[in-house]
Each structure stands twice: as structure tokens, then as C-alpha cells.
Amino acid sequence: MATIFSRIIAGEIPCYKVAEDERFFAFLDINPLVKGHTLVIPKQEIDYIFDLSDDDLAAMHVFAKSVARAIEKAVPCKRVGVAVMGMEVPHAHIHLIPINKESDMIISNPKLKLSGDEFKEIAERIHQAWNNK
């Protein structure tokens, strides 16, 4: 059975996409810690990030870097934190979290409740910044 992320890539489940290339896909986390919290996933359905080939793992991080640079331009933050837990969904993914202080990265923090319009506006800003890299 396809993971929820594979179904998002296939367009079966809507998302707020911010970036995509032939191998990777980035979209806003629908339960964000902060505005701009983004997930980067490989299009290849693989559960554990360290089961990716060395080339795919390196390429995923380079793609994530380009998305992080776009987030920095689109969302006020001091840095973009990176987290890989891999327990929430059985599909490798990287969390890119805009941060102004270390506590912004605490996964157990309450999640933001954003409207569809807020998600759409944030996704559009990040996507525009990513396209203008």
C-alpha cells in the first residue's frame, strides 16, 4: 500500500507544494511547528532515509538545501533547522523548520492551526523564492 506521501506525490491527496524536481518533492507540513515548516521527500518510496543510496541521500540533501534557502527568503527566521526522525510516516523525509530560537525545533511543541489561505500564501512565497534561485 502506498504511503500518504506517495499519494501526495501522485496527486491523490492535496498538499501545499513548494518545490519539485524529477527525484524529490517538498510541501508544507499540515501540522507545522512554525509557519513555513516544510517536508522534503524522495519520490522513491523508501521507509528509512539511510536506506537511500549514497547518491540519492546526497542529492536529497542538496535539494533540501535549495528549499531551505527559499524558506529563508520567504519566512522571517534566523535559520532553517533540519530534523530527520522518520517515525511519523513510513516514507523517508526531512523536516525543514524556520527557527528564531532552538526551542522552535522541539517536536512536542503545540502545532500551529493555520487556515487554508495561510498555507497557500506561505507555500506560494516559498515556491516563488525557490523558482528564483
N, CA, C and O atoms as a GROMACS GRO file, in nm:
protein
  532
    1MET      N    1   0.084  -0.119   0.000
    1MET     CA    2   0.000   0.000   0.000
    1MET      C    3   0.088   0.124   0.000
    1MET      O    4   0.185   0.132   0.076
    2ALA      N    5   0.056   0.220  -0.083
    2ALA     CA    6   0.132   0.343  -0.093
    2ALA      C    7   0.121   0.425   0.036
    2ALA      O    8   0.016   0.428   0.100
    3THR      N    9   0.231   0.490   0.072
    3THR     CA   10   0.227   0.577   0.189
    3THR      C   11   0.148   0.702   0.157
    3THR      O   12   0.121   0.731   0.041
    4ILE      N   13   0.111   0.774   0.260
    4ILE     CA   14   0.040   0.901   0.239
    4ILE      C   15   0.126   0.995   0.155
    4ILE      O   16   0.072   1.072   0.075
    5PHE      N   17   0.259   0.990   0.172
    5PHE     CA   18   0.346   1.078   0.095
    5PHE      C   19   0.348   1.038  -0.053
    5PHE      O   20   0.350   1.125  -0.140
    6SER      N   21   0.346   0.910  -0.081
    6SER     CA   22   0.339   0.865  -0.221
    6SER      C   23   0.208   0.910  -0.284
    6SER      O   24   0.204   0.945  -0.402
    7ARG      N   25   0.102   0.907  -0.206
    7ARG     CA   26  -0.028   0.951  -0.256
    7ARG      C   27  -0.030   1.102  -0.279
    7ARG      O   28  -0.098   1.150  -0.370
    8ILE      N   29   0.044   1.177  -0.198
    8ILE     CA   30   0.057   1.322  -0.218
    8ILE      C   31   0.132   1.347  -0.349
    8ILE      O   32   0.089   1.429  -0.430
    9ILE      N   33   0.244   1.277  -0.369
    9ILE     CA   34   0.322   1.293  -0.492
    9ILE      C   35   0.237   1.262  -0.615
    9ILE      O   36   0.244   1.332  -0.716
   10ALA      N   37   0.155   1.158  -0.605
   10ALA     CA   38   0.069   1.116  -0.717
   10ALA      C   39  -0.048   1.210  -0.740
   10ALA      O   40  -0.119   1.198  -0.840
   11GLY      N   41  -0.070   1.304  -0.649
   11GLY     CA   42  -0.181   1.397  -0.663
   11GLY      C   43  -0.313   1.343  -0.612
   11GLY      O   44  -0.418   1.404  -0.634
   12GLU      N   45  -0.310   1.228  -0.544
   12GLU     CA   46  -0.433   1.169  -0.489
   12GLU      C   47  -0.479   1.240  -0.363
   12GLU      O   48  -0.597   1.239  -0.330
   13ILE      N   49  -0.384   1.303  -0.293
   13ILE     CA   50  -0.413   1.378  -0.171
   13ILE      C   51  -0.356   1.518  -0.192
   13ILE      O   52  -0.241   1.531  -0.232
   14PRO      N   53  -0.436   1.623  -0.167
   14PRO     CA   54  -0.386   1.758  -0.189
   14PRO      C   55  -0.276   1.796  -0.089
   14PRO      O   56  -0.269   1.741   0.021
   15CYS      N   57  -0.192   1.890  -0.130
   15CYS     CA   58  -0.088   1.941  -0.042
   15CYS      C   59  -0.057   2.084  -0.083
   15CYS      O   60  -0.109   2.135  -0.182
   16TYR      N   61   0.028   2.148  -0.005
   16TYR     CA   62   0.077   2.281  -0.036
   16TYR      C   63   0.221   2.266  -0.082
   16TYR      O   64   0.315   2.282  -0.005
   17LYS      N   65   0.236   2.233  -0.212
   17LYS     CA   66   0.367   2.206  -0.270
   17LYS      C   67   0.449   2.334  -0.278
   17LYS      O   68   0.397   2.440  -0.315
   18VAL      N   69   0.578   2.322  -0.244
   18VAL     CA   70   0.667   2.437  -0.256
   18VAL      C   71   0.777   2.414  -0.359
   18VAL      O   72   0.829   2.511  -0.414
   19ALA      N   73   0.813   2.289  -0.386
   19ALA     CA   74   0.921   2.261  -0.482
   19ALA      C   75   0.912   2.116  -0.527
   19ALA      O   76   0.863   2.029  -0.455
   20GLU      N   77   0.962   2.092  -0.650
   20GLU     CA   78   0.962   1.957  -0.704
   20GLU      C   79   1.064   1.949  -0.816
   20GLU      O   80   1.079   2.042  -0.895
   21ASP      N   81   1.135   1.837  -0.822
   21ASP     CA   82   1.215   1.805  -0.939
   21ASP      C   83   1.189   1.660  -0.975
   21ASP      O   84   1.093   1.601  -0.924
   22GLU      N   85   1.270   1.602  -1.059
   22GLU     CA   86   1.243   1.465  -1.105
   22GLU      C   87   1.257   1.361  -0.994
   22GLU      O   88   1.201   1.252  -1.006
   23ARG      N   89   1.330   1.391  -0.886
   23ARG     CA   90   1.355   1.291  -0.781
   23ARG      C   91   1.296   1.325  -0.644
   23ARG      O   92   1.279   1.236  -0.561
   24PHE      N   93   1.266   1.454  -0.620
   24PHE     CA   94   1.226   1.496  -0.486
   24PHE      C   95   1.106   1.590  -0.490
   24PHE      O   96   1.074   1.648  -0.593
   25PHE      N   97   1.042   1.601  -0.375
   25PHE     CA   98   0.918   1.677  -0.363
   25PHE      C   99   0.919   1.745  -0.227
   25PHE      O  100   0.958   1.684  -0.128
   26ALA      N  101   0.878   1.872  -0.221
   26ALA     CA  102   0.873   1.945  -0.093
   26ALA      C  103   0.736   2.011  -0.078
   26ALA      O  104   0.684   2.070  -0.173
   27PHE      N  105   0.680   2.000   0.041
   27PHE     CA  106   0.548   2.056   0.068
   27PHE      C  107   0.538   2.096   0.214
   27PHE      O  108   0.614   2.046   0.298
   28LEU      N  109   0.445   2.185   0.243
   28LEU     CA  110   0.426   2.230   0.381
   28LEU      C  111   0.371   2.119   0.468
   28LEU      O  112   0.283   2.044   0.426
   29ASP      N  113   0.425   2.109   0.589
   29ASP     CA  114   0.372   2.017   0.690
   29ASP      C  115   0.235   2.070   0.732
   29ASP      O  116   0.224   2.188   0.766
   30ILE      N  117   0.133   1.987   0.731
   30ILE     CA  118  -0.002   2.034   0.767
   30ILE      C  119  -0.021   2.045   0.918
   30ILE      O  120  -0.123   2.096   0.965
   31ASN      N  121   0.077   1.998   0.995
   31ASN     CA  122   0.079   2.016   1.140
   31ASN      C  123   0.209   2.085   1.178
   31ASN      O  124   0.294   2.026   1.245
   32PRO      N  125   0.225   2.211   1.135
   32PRO     CA  126   0.354   2.276   1.149
   32PRO      C  127   0.387   2.321   1.291
   32PRO      O  128   0.299   2.358   1.369
   33LEU      N  129   0.515   2.317   1.320
   33LEU     CA  130   0.563   2.376   1.445
   33LEU      C  131   0.564   2.528   1.434
   33LEU      O  132   0.533   2.599   1.530
   34VAL      N  133   0.601   2.577   1.316
   34VAL     CA  134   0.606   2.720   1.288
   34VAL      C  135   0.563   2.740   1.142
   34VAL      O  136   0.559   2.645   1.064
   35LYS      N  137   0.532   2.863   1.106
   35LYS     CA  138   0.497   2.892   0.967
   35LYS      C  139   0.617   2.862   0.877
   35LYS      O  140   0.729   2.904   0.906
   36GLY      N  141   0.592   2.790   0.770
   36GLY     CA  142   0.698   2.755   0.676
   36GLY      C  143   0.758   2.618   0.698
   36GLY      O  144   0.845   2.576   0.622
   37HIS      N  145   0.715   2.546   0.802
   37HIS     CA  146   0.764   2.410   0.830
   37HIS      C  147   0.735   2.324   0.707
   37HIS      O  148   0.619   2.306   0.668
   38THR      N  149   0.841   2.273   0.648
   38THR     CA  150   0.832   2.204   0.519
   38THR      C  151   0.890   2.063   0.528
   38THR      O  152   0.985   2.039   0.602
   39LEU      N  153   0.832   1.971   0.453
   39LEU     CA  154   0.883   1.835   0.443
   39LEU      C  155   0.943   1.814   0.306
   39LEU      O  156   0.886   1.855   0.205
   40VAL      N  157   1.059   1.750   0.302
   40VAL     CA  158   1.125   1.714   0.178
   40VAL      C  159   1.128   1.562   0.172
   40VAL      O  160   1.173   1.496   0.265
   41ILE      N  161   1.080   1.507   0.060
   41ILE     CA  162   1.072   1.362   0.047
   41ILE      C  163   1.127   1.316  -0.088
   41ILE      O  164   1.122   1.390  -0.186
   42PRO      N  165   1.179   1.195  -0.091
   42PRO     CA  166   1.214   1.139  -0.222
   42PRO      C  167   1.087   1.088  -0.288
   42PRO      O  168   0.994   1.044  -0.220
   43LYS      N  169   1.083   1.092  -0.420
   43LYS     CA  170   0.969   1.034  -0.491
   43LYS      C  171   0.974   0.882  -0.483
   43LYS      O  172   0.871   0.815  -0.492
   44GLN      N  173   1.092   0.829  -0.466
   44GLN     CA  174   1.109   0.684  -0.446
   44GLN      C  175   1.050   0.649  -0.309
   44GLN      O  176   1.085   0.712  -0.209
   45GLU      N  177   0.963   0.552  -0.305
   45GLU     CA  178   0.903   0.513  -0.179
   45GLU      C  179   0.999   0.425  -0.102
   45GLU      O  180   1.019   0.308  -0.134
   46ILE      N  181   1.058   0.484   0.000
   46ILE     CA  182   1.152   0.411   0.085
   46ILE      C  183   1.129   0.459   0.228
   46ILE      O  184   1.116   0.579   0.252
   47ASP      N  185   1.124   0.366   0.321
   47ASP     CA  186   1.088   0.396   0.458
   47ASP      C  187   1.196   0.474   0.533
   47ASP      O  188   1.167   0.578   0.593
   48TYR      N  189   1.318   0.425   0.531
   48TYR     CA  190   1.423   0.476   0.618
   48TYR      C  191   1.524   0.555   0.537
   48TYR      O  192   1.579   0.505   0.439
   49ILE      N  193   1.548   0.678   0.577
   49ILE     CA  194   1.632   0.768   0.498
   49ILE      C  195   1.771   0.709   0.471
   49ILE      O  196   1.828   0.733   0.364
   50PHE      N  197   1.824   0.632   0.564
   50PHE     CA  198   1.958   0.577   0.545
   50PHE      C  199   1.958   0.448   0.463
   50PHE      O  200   2.062   0.385   0.446
   51ASP      N  201   1.840   0.410   0.413
   51ASP     CA  202   1.834   0.303   0.314
   51ASP      C  203   1.843   0.358   0.171
   51ASP      O  204   1.852   0.281   0.076
   52LEU      N  205   1.840   0.490   0.156
   52LEU     CA  206   1.862   0.552   0.026
   52LEU      C  207   2.006   0.524  -0.018
   52LEU      O  208   2.095   0.511   0.067
   53SER      N  209   2.029   0.516  -0.147
   53SER     CA  210   2.167   0.504  -0.195
   53SER      C  211   2.244   0.629  -0.154
   53SER      O  212   2.184   0.733  -0.126
   54ASP      N  213   2.375   0.620  -0.150
   54ASP     CA  214   2.457   0.736  -0.115
   54ASP      C  215   2.428   0.852  -0.209
   54ASP      O  216   2.417   0.966  -0.164
   55ASP      N  217   2.417   0.824  -0.338
   55ASP     CA  218   2.389   0.930  -0.436
   55ASP      C  219   2.253   0.995  -0.411
   55ASP      O  220   2.241   1.117  -0.417
   56ASP      N  221   2.151   0.913  -0.384
   56ASP     CA  222   2.017   0.968  -0.359
   56ASP      C  223   2.012   1.047  -0.228
   56ASP      O  224   1.948   1.151  -0.221
   57LEU      N  225   2.080   0.997  -0.126
   57LEU     CA  226   2.084   1.068   0.002
   57LEU      C  227   2.152   1.204  -0.015
   57LEU      O  228   2.103   1.305   0.035
   58ALA      N  229   2.265   1.206  -0.084
   58ALA     CA  230   2.336   1.332  -0.107
   58ALA      C  231   2.249   1.427  -0.189
   58ALA      O  232   2.239   1.546  -0.156
   59ALA      N  233   2.186   1.377  -0.295
   59ALA     CA  234   2.102   1.461  -0.380
   59ALA      C  235   1.982   1.514  -0.302
   59ALA      O  236   1.941   1.628  -0.324
   60MET      N  237   1.927   1.434  -0.213
   60MET     CA  238   1.813   1.479  -0.133
   60MET      C  239   1.854   1.597  -0.044
   60MET      O  240   1.777   1.692  -0.028
   61HIS      N  241   1.973   1.589   0.012
   61HIS     CA  242   2.021   1.698   0.098
   61HIS      C  243   2.050   1.824   0.015
   61HIS      O  244   2.026   1.935   0.063
   62VAL      N  245   2.101   1.809  -0.104
   62VAL     CA  246   2.124   1.925  -0.190
   62VAL      C  247   1.990   1.989  -0.228
   62VAL      O  248   1.977   2.111  -0.228
   63PHE      N  249   1.890   1.906  -0.260
   63PHE     CA  250   1.756   1.957  -0.289
   63PHE      C  251   1.700   2.028  -0.166
   63PHE      O  252   1.644   2.138  -0.177
   64ALA      N  253   1.715   1.967  -0.048
   64ALA     CA  254   1.666   2.027   0.076
   64ALA      C  255   1.734   2.163   0.100
   64ALA      O  256   1.670   2.256   0.148
   65LYS      N  257   1.862   2.173   0.068
   65LYS     CA  258   1.934   2.299   0.084
   65LYS      C  259   1.869   2.407  -0.002
   65LYS      O  260   1.851   2.520   0.044
   66SER      N  261   1.834   2.375  -0.127
   66SER     CA  262   1.772   2.474  -0.214
   66SER      C  263   1.636   2.518  -0.159
   66SER      O  264   1.598   2.635  -0.170
   67VAL      N  265   1.563   2.425  -0.101
   67VAL     CA  266   1.434   2.458  -0.041
   67VAL      C  267   1.455   2.543   0.085
   67VAL      O  268   1.382   2.639   0.108
   68ALA      N  269   1.554   2.507   0.165
   68ALA     CA  270   1.584   2.585   0.287
   68ALA      C  271   1.620   2.729   0.252
   68ALA      O  272   1.578   2.821   0.322
   69ARG      N  273   1.697   2.748   0.146
   69ARG     CA  274   1.733   2.885   0.102
   69ARG      C  275   1.607   2.962   0.061
   69ARG      O  276   1.596   3.082   0.088
   70ALA      N  277   1.513   2.895  -0.002
   70ALA     CA  278   1.387   2.959  -0.040
   70ALA      C  279   1.306   2.994   0.085
   70ALA      O  280   1.246   3.101   0.092
   71ILE      N  281   1.303   2.904   0.182
   71ILE     CA  282   1.232   2.931   0.308
   71ILE      C  283   1.291   3.054   0.374
   71ILE      O  284   1.216   3.140   0.422
   72GLU      N  285   1.424   3.064   0.378
   72GLU     CA  286   1.490   3.180   0.440
   72GLU      C  287   1.447   3.311   0.376
   72GLU      O  288   1.436   3.413   0.444
   73LYS      N  289   1.422   3.310   0.245
   73LYS     CA  290   1.379   3.430   0.174
   73LYS      C  291   1.231   3.460   0.196
   73LYS      O  292   1.190   3.575   0.191
   74ALA      N  293   1.152   3.356   0.221
   74ALA     CA  294   1.006   3.370   0.225
   74ALA      C  295   0.948   3.384   0.365
   74ALA      O  296   0.838   3.437   0.382
   75VAL      N  297   1.020   3.336   0.466
   75VAL     CA  298   0.967   3.332   0.602
   75VAL      C  299   1.069   3.397   0.696
   75VAL      O  300   1.186   3.358   0.695
   76PRO      N  301   1.028   3.496   0.775
   76PRO     CA  302   1.124   3.558   0.867
   76PRO      C  303   1.179   3.453   0.966
   76PRO      O  304   1.104   3.394   1.044
   77CYS      N  305   1.311   3.434   0.960
   77CYS     CA  306   1.375   3.340   1.052
   77CYS      C  307   1.525   3.367   1.054
   77CYS      O  308   1.580   3.427   0.962
   78LYS      N  309   1.590   3.320   1.161
   78LYS     CA  310   1.735   3.333   1.171
   78LYS      C  311   1.805   3.221   1.095
   78LYS      O  312   1.912   3.241   1.037
   79ARG      N  313   1.744   3.103   1.097
   79ARG     CA  314   1.799   2.986   1.030
   79ARG      C  315   1.686   2.892   0.994
   79ARG      O  316   1.570   2.912   1.032
   80VAL      N  317   1.722   2.789   0.919
   80VAL     CA  318   1.628   2.680   0.895
   80VAL      C  319   1.689   2.556   0.959
   80VAL      O  320   1.795   2.509   0.917
   81GLY      N  321   1.621   2.505   1.060
   81GLY     CA  322   1.667   2.384   1.127
   81GLY      C  323   1.629   2.261   1.045
   81GLY      O  324   1.533   2.262   0.968
   82VAL      N  325   1.706   2.155   1.065
   82VAL     CA  326   1.685   2.030   0.992
   82VAL      C  327   1.666   1.918   1.094
   82VAL      O  328   1.742   1.905   1.190
   83ALA      N  329   1.564   1.837   1.072
   83ALA     CA  330   1.540   1.721   1.159
   83ALA      C  331   1.499   1.602   1.074
   83ALA      O  332   1.423   1.615   0.977
   84VAL      N  333   1.550   1.487   1.112
   84VAL     CA  334   1.511   1.361   1.048
   84VAL      C  335   1.479   1.265   1.161
   84VAL      O  336   1.567   1.223   1.236
   85MET      N  337   1.351   1.231   1.172
   85MET     CA  338   1.311   1.134   1.273
   85MET      C  339   1.264   1.006   1.206
   85MET      O  340   1.309   0.896   1.240
   86GLY      N  341   1.175   1.022   1.112
   86GLY     CA  342   1.132   0.908   1.033
   86GLY      C  343   1.036   0.813   1.100
   86GLY      O  344   1.018   0.701   1.053
   87MET      N  345   0.974   0.856   1.207
   87MET     CA  346   0.882   0.767   1.277
   87MET      C  347   0.735   0.797   1.244
   87MET      O  348   0.649   0.712   1.264
   88GLU      N  349   0.707   0.917   1.196
   88GLU     CA  350   0.569   0.959   1.177
   88GLU      C  351   0.502   0.893   1.057
   88GLU      O  352   0.386   0.851   1.065
   89VAL      N  353   0.574   0.884   0.947
   89VAL     CA  354   0.523   0.827   0.822
   89VAL      C  355   0.631   0.734   0.768
   89VAL      O  356   0.748   0.773   0.766
   90PRO      N  357   0.597   0.614   0.724
   90PRO     CA  358   0.699   0.520   0.674
   90PRO      C  359   0.747   0.554   0.532
   90PRO      O  360   0.741   0.472   0.441
   91HIS      N  361   0.795   0.676   0.518
   91HIS     CA  362   0.849   0.726   0.391
   91HIS      C  363   0.956   0.827   0.432
   91HIS      O  364   0.928   0.923   0.504
   92ALA      N  365   1.079   0.807   0.386
   92ALA     CA  366   1.189   0.894   0.424
   92ALA      C  367   1.150   1.040   0.405
   92ALA      O  368   1.089   1.077   0.305
   93HIS      N  369   1.186   1.124   0.502
   93HIS     CA  370   1.157   1.266   0.491
   93HIS      C  371   1.246   1.349   0.582
   93HIS      O  372   1.293   1.303   0.687
   94ILE      N  373   1.268   1.471   0.538
   94ILE     CA  374   1.345   1.570   0.613
   94ILE      C  375   1.251   1.683   0.650
   94ILE      O  376   1.176   1.734   0.566
   95HIS      N  377   1.254   1.723   0.777
   95HIS     CA  378   1.181   1.841   0.822
   95HIS      C  379   1.272   1.962   0.807
   95HIS      O  380   1.385   1.961   0.856
   96LEU      N  381   1.225   2.066   0.740
   96LEU     CA  382   1.294   2.195   0.735
   96LEU      C  383   1.207   2.292   0.814
   96LEU      O  384   1.093   2.321   0.778
   97ILE      N  385   1.263   2.342   0.924
   97ILE     CA  386   1.184   2.422   1.018
   97ILE      C  387   1.248   2.559   1.035
   97ILE      O  388   1.358   2.570   1.088
   98PRO      N  389   1.179   2.666   0.991
   98PRO     CA  390   1.232   2.800   1.014
   98PRO      C  391   1.239   2.826   1.164
   98PRO      O  392   1.141   2.806   1.236
   99ILE      N  393   1.355   2.870   1.212
   99ILE     CA  394   1.371   2.890   1.355
   99ILE      C  395   1.429   3.028   1.386
   99ILE      O  396   1.507   3.084   1.310
  100ASN      N  397   1.387   3.080   1.500
  100ASN     CA  398   1.445   3.202   1.556
  100ASN      C  399   1.511   3.174   1.690
  100ASN      O  400   1.590   3.254   1.741
  101LYS      N  401   1.477   3.057   1.746
  101LYS     CA  402   1.540   3.011   1.870
  101LYS      C  403   1.536   2.859   1.870
  101LYS      O  404   1.452   2.799   1.802
  102GLU      N  405   1.624   2.795   1.944
  102GLU     CA  406   1.634   2.649   1.942
  102GLU      C  407   1.504   2.580   1.980
  102GLU      O  408   1.473   2.473   1.928
  103SER      N  409   1.428   2.640   2.070
  103SER     CA  410   1.304   2.575   2.114
  103SER      C  411   1.199   2.565   2.003
  103SER      O  412   1.101   2.492   2.017
  104ASP      N  413   1.218   2.637   1.893
  104ASP     CA  414   1.127   2.624   1.779
  104ASP      C  415   1.133   2.485   1.718
  104ASP      O  416   1.042   2.445   1.645
  105MET      N  417   1.240   2.410   1.748
  105MET     CA  418   1.259   2.276   1.689
  105MET      C  419   1.206   2.162   1.777
  105MET      O  420   1.216   2.045   1.739
  106ILE      N  421   1.150   2.193   1.891
  106ILE     CA  422   1.102   2.087   1.980
  106ILE      C  423   0.974   2.028   1.921
  106ILE      O  424   0.870   2.093   1.916
  107ILE      N  425   0.985   1.905   1.876
  107ILE     CA  426   0.875   1.839   1.804
  107ILE      C  427   0.748   1.827   1.888
  107ILE      O  428   0.638   1.824   1.833
  108SER      N  429   0.762   1.819   2.019
  108SER     CA  430   0.644   1.805   2.104
  108SER      C  431   0.575   1.940   2.131
  108SER      O  432   0.472   1.943   2.199
  109ASN      N  433   0.628   2.049   2.080
  109ASN     CA  434   0.561   2.179   2.094
  109ASN      C  435   0.422   2.171   2.032
  109ASN      O  436   0.398   2.091   1.941
  110PRO      N  437   0.330   2.254   2.080
  110PRO     CA  438   0.198   2.258   2.016
  110PRO      C  439   0.211   2.295   1.869
  110PRO      O  440   0.294   2.378   1.832
  111LYS      N  441   0.129   2.234   1.786
  111LYS     CA  442   0.131   2.261   1.643
  111LYS      C  443   0.043   2.382   1.612
  111LYS      O  444  -0.057   2.406   1.679
  112LEU      N  445   0.083   2.456   1.510
  112LEU     CA  446   0.003   2.571   1.468
  112LEU      C  447  -0.124   2.525   1.398
  112LEU      O  448  -0.126   2.420   1.334
  113LYS      N  449  -0.227   2.602   1.409
  113LYS     CA  450  -0.350   2.581   1.335
  113LYS      C  451  -0.360   2.695   1.234
  113LYS      O  452  -0.388   2.809   1.272
  114LEU      N  453  -0.336   2.665   1.109
  114LEU     CA  454  -0.339   2.767   1.004
  114LEU      C  455  -0.458   2.743   0.912
  114LEU      O  456  -0.503   2.630   0.894
  115SER      N  457  -0.507   2.850   0.854
  115SER     CA  458  -0.616   2.837   0.758
  115SER      C  459  -0.559   2.792   0.623
  115SER      O  460  -0.438   2.801   0.599
  116GLY      N  461  -0.645   2.744   0.538
  116GLY     CA  462  -0.604   2.706   0.403
  116GLY      C  463  -0.540   2.823   0.330
  116GLY      O  464  -0.443   2.806   0.256
  117ASP      N  465  -0.596   2.942   0.349
  117ASP     CA  466  -0.541   3.061   0.284
  117ASP      C  467  -0.400   3.091   0.335
  117ASP      O  468  -0.313   3.130   0.258
  118GLU      N  469  -0.378   3.072   0.466
  118GLU     CA  470  -0.244   3.096   0.521
  118GLU      C  471  -0.144   2.996   0.463
  118GLU      O  472  -0.034   3.034   0.422
  119PHE      N  473  -0.182   2.867   0.459
  119PHE     CA  474  -0.094   2.766   0.400
  119PHE      C  475  -0.063   2.802   0.254
  119PHE      O  476   0.052   2.798   0.212
  120LYS      N  477  -0.166   2.838   0.180
  120LYS     CA  478  -0.149   2.869   0.037
  120LYS      C  479  -0.054   2.987   0.019
  120LYS      O  480   0.033   2.982  -0.068
  121GLU      N  481  -0.070   3.090   0.097
  121GLU     CA  482   0.013   3.210   0.085
  121GLU      C  483   0.160   3.178   0.118
  121GLU      O  484   0.250   3.224   0.048
  122ILE      N  485   0.183   3.101   0.223
  122ILE     CA  486   0.320   3.063   0.262
  122ILE      C  487   0.382   2.976   0.152
  122ILE      O  488   0.496   2.998   0.112
  123ALA      N  489   0.306   2.878   0.105
  123ALA     CA  490   0.358   2.788   0.000
  123ALA      C  491   0.393   2.867  -0.125
  123ALA      O  492   0.495   2.841  -0.188
  124GLU      N  493   0.309   2.963  -0.162
  124GLU     CA  494   0.337   3.043  -0.282
  124GLU      C  495   0.463   3.126  -0.265
  124GLU      O  496   0.542   3.138  -0.358
  125ARG      N  497   0.483   3.184  -0.146
  125ARG     CA  498   0.604   3.264  -0.122
  125ARG      C  499   0.730   3.177  -0.132
  125ARG      O  500   0.829   3.217  -0.194
  126ILE      N  501   0.726   3.058  -0.070
  126ILE     CA  502   0.843   2.969  -0.075
  126ILE      C  503   0.866   2.921  -0.217
  126ILE      O  504   0.979   2.920  -0.265
  127HIS      N  505   0.758   2.882  -0.286
  127HIS     CA  506   0.771   2.834  -0.424
  127HIS      C  507   0.831   2.942  -0.514
  127HIS      O  508   0.918   2.914  -0.596
  128GLN      N  509   0.785   3.064  -0.499
  128GLN     CA  510   0.837   3.176  -0.579
  128GLN      C  511   0.986   3.194  -0.551
  128GLN      O  512   1.065   3.212  -0.644
  129ALA      N  513   1.025   3.191  -0.424
  129ALA     CA  514   1.167   3.206  -0.389
  129ALA      C  515   1.249   3.091  -0.444
  129ALA      O  516   1.362   3.111  -0.488
  130TRP      N  517   1.192   2.969  -0.442
  130TRP     CA  518   1.264   2.851  -0.495
  130TRP      C  519   1.282   2.864  -0.646
  130TRP      O  520   1.389   2.831  -0.698
  131ASN      N  521   1.181   2.911  -0.715
  131ASN     CA  522   1.190   2.929  -0.860
  131ASN      C  523   1.291   3.036  -0.898
  131ASN      O  524   1.347   3.033  -1.008
  132ASN      N  525   1.316   3.131  -0.810
  132ASN     CA  526   1.408   3.241  -0.839
  132ASN      C  527   1.547   3.217  -0.784
  132ASN      O  528   1.624   3.312  -0.765
  133LYS      N  529   1.581   3.091  -0.758
  133LYS     CA  530   1.713   3.061  -0.702
  133LYS      C  531   1.826   3.092  -0.796
  133LYS      O  532   1.943   3.073  -0.762
   0.00000   0.00000   0.00000
